[in-house]
Amino acid sequence: MTAALLALALAGQLSADQLHARVAQEHGQPVVVSFWATWCVPCRKELSVLATLARERSDVAWISVSIDDPSDRPAVEKLIDRLRPPFPVYLKATGPDQAFIDGIEPKWSGVVPMTLVFDANGRRVTMISGEQGRAEIERALRAAVAATGPKAPP
């Protein structure tokens, strides 16, 4: 992957507060946020599924956050280079892991993979922990669309 494309894929570090602001920026469309790590085999499988879905679903905003240690950035870059996801990949901001976890979702134990699905109004409608397949992610997206309700005429 060229340096420019890799720079686009690795969008920087993201704190819990910054993630919430990033989700709010996507108002008007469902948002899927995936938390994963390179050392987690189910995470790598799910990230591949999410990349495929994102290529098919341009009506959804996709955000990915690696919880890898900053020293593992080369492993993150290698995986992103191989998968080439069509969405931004962030690294968890440096700082205490538990503060990040609690800032994202107090009910989250920290297990990865973990995926949050938001409706078009920015309300979290689903939290999925553990490896999920395509069907589970699509089900969560249908719930997000249903939670938003029909769009009002212009």
C-alpha positions as CSV (number, residue, x, y, z in Angstrom):
1,M,0.0,0.0,0.0
2,T,1.3,3.4,-0.8
3,A,2.2,5.7,2.1
4,A,-0.7,8.1,1.1
5,L,-3.3,5.3,1.1
6,L,-2.0,3.9,4.4
7,A,-2.2,7.3,5.9
8,L,-5.8,7.4,4.9
9,A,-6.5,4.0,6.3
10,L,-4.7,4.8,9.6
11,A,-6.7,7.8,10.6
12,G,-4.8,8.5,13.8
13,Q,-5.4,8.0,17.5
14,L,-8.9,8.2,18.9
15,S,-10.0,8.7,22.5
16,A,-13.5,7.7,23.7
17,D,-14.7,11.3,23.6
18,Q,-13.3,11.7,20.1
19,L,-15.1,8.5,19.0
20,H,-18.4,9.8,20.3
21,A,-17.9,13.0,18.4
22,R,-16.9,11.1,15.3
23,V,-20.1,9.1,15.5
24,A,-22.1,12.3,15.9
25,Q,-20.5,13.7,12.7
26,E,-22.2,10.9,10.7
27,H,-25.7,12.0,11.7
28,G,-28.2,10.9,9.1
29,Q,-26.9,7.4,8.5
30,P,-26.3,4.3,10.6
31,V,-22.8,3.9,12.0
32,V,-20.9,0.7,12.7
33,V,-17.9,0.9,15.1
34,S,-15.7,-2.1,15.4
35,F,-13.1,-2.6,18.2
36,W,-10.4,-5.2,17.5
37,A,-6.8,-6.2,17.9
38,T,-4.2,-7.8,15.6
39,W,-3.5,-10.6,18.2
40,C,-7.2,-11.6,18.2
41,V,-7.9,-14.2,15.5
42,P,-11.7,-13.7,15.7
43,C,-11.1,-9.9,15.3
44,R,-9.2,-10.4,12.1
45,K,-12.0,-12.6,10.7
46,E,-14.7,-10.1,11.7
47,L,-12.7,-7.1,10.3
48,S,-12.6,-8.9,6.9
49,V,-16.4,-9.4,7.1
50,L,-16.9,-5.7,7.9
51,A,-14.6,-4.6,5.1
52,T,-16.7,-6.7,2.6
53,L,-20.0,-5.3,4.0
54,A,-18.7,-1.7,3.9
55,R,-17.9,-2.1,0.2
56,E,-21.5,-3.1,-0.4
57,R,-23.2,-0.7,2.0
58,S,-22.2,2.9,1.2
59,D,-25.4,4.0,3.1
60,V,-23.6,3.1,6.4
61,A,-20.7,4.9,8.0
62,W,-18.0,2.4,9.2
63,I,-15.3,3.2,11.8
64,S,-12.7,0.8,13.1
65,V,-10.6,1.1,16.2
66,S,-7.6,-1.0,17.0
67,I,-6.9,-1.5,20.7
68,D,-3.4,-2.7,20.0
69,D,-0.6,-1.2,22.0
70,P,1.1,1.7,20.2
71,S,4.2,-0.4,19.8
72,D,2.2,-2.9,17.7
73,R,1.4,-0.2,15.0
74,P,3.5,-2.2,12.4
75,A,1.2,-5.2,12.9
76,V,-1.8,-3.0,12.5
77,E,-0.4,-1.4,9.4
78,K,0.4,-4.9,7.9
79,L,-3.2,-6.1,8.5
80,I,-4.7,-2.9,7.1
81,D,-2.4,-3.2,4.1
82,R,-3.7,-6.8,3.5
83,L,-7.4,-6.2,4.1
84,R,-7.6,-2.6,2.6
85,P,-10.8,-1.7,4.4
86,P,-12.8,1.1,2.8
87,F,-13.2,2.9,6.1
88,P,-11.0,4.8,8.5
89,V,-9.0,2.7,11.0
90,Y,-8.0,4.5,14.2
91,L,-5.6,3.4,17.0
92,K,-6.9,3.7,20.5
93,A,-5.5,6.8,22.1
94,T,-2.7,6.2,24.6
95,G,-3.9,6.1,28.2
96,P,-5.4,3.7,30.6
97,D,-7.3,0.9,28.9
98,Q,-10.1,0.8,31.5
99,A,-10.8,4.6,31.1
100,F,-11.1,4.1,27.4
101,I,-13.4,1.0,27.8
102,D,-15.6,2.9,30.3
103,G,-15.7,5.9,28.1
104,I,-16.9,3.9,25.1
105,E,-19.5,1.8,26.9
106,P,-19.6,1.1,30.7
107,K,-21.2,-2.3,30.0
108,W,-18.3,-3.3,27.8
109,S,-15.9,-5.8,29.5
110,G,-13.1,-4.9,27.2
111,V,-13.4,-8.2,25.2
112,V,-12.7,-8.0,21.5
113,P,-14.0,-8.1,18.9
114,M,-16.8,-5.7,20.0
115,T,-19.1,-3.8,17.6
116,L,-21.4,-1.0,18.3
117,V,-24.2,-0.1,15.9
118,F,-25.8,3.3,16.0
119,D,-29.0,4.5,14.2
120,A,-29.0,7.5,11.9
121,N,-29.7,9.8,14.9
122,G,-26.6,8.6,16.7
123,R,-28.4,6.4,19.3
124,R,-26.7,3.1,20.1
125,V,-29.0,0.3,19.2
126,T,-26.8,-2.7,19.4
127,M,-23.6,-3.8,21.2
128,I,-22.2,-7.1,20.0
129,S,-19.3,-8.8,21.9
130,G,-17.4,-11.7,20.5
131,E,-16.9,-12.9,16.9
132,Q,-19.9,-12.2,14.7
133,G,-20.6,-13.2,11.2
134,R,-22.2,-11.3,8.4
135,A,-25.7,-12.3,9.3
136,E,-25.4,-10.8,12.8
137,I,-24.0,-7.6,11.5
138,E,-26.7,-7.3,8.9
139,R,-29.4,-8.0,11.6
140,A,-27.9,-5.2,13.7
141,L,-28.0,-2.8,10.7
142,R,-31.7,-3.7,10.1
143,A,-32.4,-2.8,13.7
144,A,-30.6,0.5,13.4
145,V,-32.6,1.4,10.3
146,A,-35.8,0.4,12.0
147,A,-35.0,2.4,15.1
148,T,-34.5,5.5,13.0
149,G,-37.9,5.2,11.3
150,P,-38.9,6.5,7.9
151,K,-37.2,9.6,6.6
152,A,-39.3,12.8,6.6
153,P,-40.0,14.3,3.2
154,P,-37.8,17.4,2.4
